């Protein structure tokens, strides 16, 4: 007799913003097939733990070779490489701020990091992009404010840039998903 499989609830939320779709899922960003995935990189583009390490492991050495050629990326900005062995075509390496106390321009730097990714996607003619929760892991940004900044930046970008058809937030945990879904519901109700 076959064992019964475990049923796992899939968390997913979608919202249409003008001509584009914003979606939230729990998943593994390295499995995404959007035109680009975003790497939560460090300013030295040296690889690391978390999302950064997972993308470099799954994508193979080509991504690191290209990062070495680029050299560095200041906090609040982003650079683009090929995606190596990943399903996506590109990896956009974004450097979010390390959260100290909220009084060191962290909010502006986080907004700038998301906006820089969207500008690179537009510049390269990309129609879809998958983000992790930048700065909300090892960099210690409080989850709800980080989610609000991410979502506000994307929604604002959609209002003037219909070329990007889909932005997906691929979130690692239920807690992160809950923070993003709660903030998205709040933004949609107030908008």
NORGIPE-V18378 format. One record per pair of residues at least 4 apart in sequence whose C-alpha atoms are under 6 Angstrom apart, sorted by the first residue. I is the first residue (numbers start at 1). GAP is how many residues later the second one is. D is the distance in Angstrom with one decimal. If there is no record, write none. Layout:
i=I gap=GAP d=D
i=I gap=GAP d=D
//
This chain:
i=11 gap=14 d=5.8
i=12 gap=12 d=5.5
i=12 gap=13 d=4.7
i=13 gap=10 d=5.5
i=13 gap=11 d=5.1
i=14 gap=8 d=5.7
i=14 gap=9 d=4.3
i=15 gap=6 d=5.8
i=15 gap=7 d=5.2
i=16 gap=4 d=5.8
i=16 gap=5 d=4.6
i=17 gap=4 d=6.0
i=19 gap=143 d=5.9
i=20 gap=145 d=4.4
i=20 gap=146 d=5.6
i=21 gap=145 d=4.8
i=22 gap=144 d=5.9
i=22 gap=145 d=5.0
i=22 gap=146 d=5.8
i=23 gap=145 d=4.7
i=24 gap=144 d=5.8
i=24 gap=145 d=4.8
i=25 gap=145 d=5.2
i=25 gap=146 d=6.0
i=26 gap=144 d=5.6
i=26 gap=145 d=4.6
i=26 gap=146 d=5.6
i=27 gap=143 d=5.5
i=27 gap=144 d=5.8
i=27 gap=145 d=5.8
i=29 gap=141 d=5.7
i=30 gap=25 d=5.8
i=33 gap=54 d=4.9
i=33 gap=55 d=4.7
i=34 gap=54 d=5.4
i=34 gap=94 d=5.2
i=34 gap=95 d=5.4
i=35 gap=53 d=5.1
i=35 gap=54 d=5.2
i=35 gap=91 d=5.9
i=35 gap=93 d=5.2
i=35 gap=94 d=5.9
i=36 gap=52 d=5.3
i=36 gap=53 d=5.8
i=36 gap=54 d=4.6
i=36 gap=55 d=5.4
i=36 gap=93 d=4.8
i=37 gap=54 d=5.1
i=37 gap=92 d=5.6
i=37 gap=93 d=4.7
i=38 gap=53 d=5.7
i=38 gap=54 d=4.7
i=38 gap=55 d=5.8
i=38 gap=93 d=5.0
i=39 gap=13 d=5.7
i=39 gap=53 d=6.0
i=39 gap=54 d=4.6
i=40 gap=12 d=5.6
i=40 gap=54 d=5.5
i=40 gap=94 d=5.7
i=41 gap=11 d=5.7
i=41 gap=52 d=5.5
i=41 gap=53 d=5.5
i=41 gap=54 d=5.2
i=42 gap=53 d=5.6
i=43 gap=29 d=5.5
i=43 gap=30 d=4.8
i=43 gap=31 d=5.4
i=44 gap=28 d=4.6
i=45 gap=22 d=5.8
i=45 gap=27 d=5.6
i=47 gap=5 d=5.7
i=47 gap=6 d=5.7
i=48 gap=4 d=5.5
i=48 gap=5 d=4.8
i=49 gap=4 d=4.5
i=55 gap=4 d=5.7
i=56 gap=4 d=5.9
i=59 gap=25 d=4.8
i=59 gap=26 d=4.5
i=59 gap=27 d=5.0
i=60 gap=24 d=5.9
i=62 gap=22 d=5.5
i=63 gap=21 d=5.9
i=75 gap=20 d=4.8
i=75 gap=21 d=5.7
i=75 gap=22 d=6.0
i=76 gap=19 d=5.6
i=76 gap=20 d=5.5
i=76 gap=33 d=4.4
i=76 gap=34 d=5.9
i=76 gap=36 d=4.9
i=76 gap=37 d=4.2
i=77 gap=17 d=5.9
i=77 gap=18 d=5.9
i=77 gap=36 d=4.7
i=77 gap=39 d=5.5
i=78 gap=15 d=5.3
i=78 gap=16 d=4.2
i=78 gap=38 d=5.6
i=78 gap=39 d=5.9
i=79 gap=13 d=5.7
i=79 gap=14 d=5.3
i=80 gap=11 d=5.8
i=80 gap=12 d=4.4
i=81 gap=9 d=5.7
i=81 gap=10 d=5.4
i=82 gap=8 d=4.4
i=82 gap=9 d=5.9
i=83 gap=6 d=5.4
i=83 gap=7 d=4.5
i=83 gap=8 d=5.2
i=94 gap=19 d=5.8
i=96 gap=14 d=5.2
i=96 gap=17 d=5.8
i=96 gap=38 d=5.9
i=96 gap=39 d=5.3
i=97 gap=9 d=5.7
i=98 gap=41 d=4.5
i=99 gap=40 d=5.9
i=99 gap=41 d=5.4
i=99 gap=42 d=4.9
i=102 gap=4 d=5.8
i=112 gap=4 d=5.9
i=121 gap=5 d=5.0
i=122 gap=4 d=5.9
i=127 gap=37 d=4.4
i=127 gap=38 d=5.2
i=128 gap=36 d=6.0
i=128 gap=37 d=5.9
i=128 gap=38 d=4.7
i=128 gap=39 d=5.8
i=129 gap=38 d=5.1
i=130 gap=37 d=5.8
i=130 gap=38 d=4.6
i=130 gap=39 d=5.6
i=131 gap=38 d=4.8
i=131 gap=39 d=6.0
i=132 gap=37 d=5.8
i=132 gap=38 d=5.4
i=132 gap=39 d=5.8
i=135 gap=4 d=4.8
i=135 gap=6 d=5.5
i=136 gap=4 d=5.5
i=136 gap=5 d=4.6
i=136 gap=7 d=5.7
i=144 gap=35 d=5.4
i=147 gap=33 d=5.1
i=148 gap=4 d=5.9
i=148 gap=35 d=5.7
i=152 gap=4 d=5.9
i=158 gap=4 d=5.9
i=171 gap=6 d=5.8
i=174 gap=4 d=6.0
i=177 gap=4 d=6.0
i=178 gap=4 d=5.9
i=187 gap=4 d=5.9
//
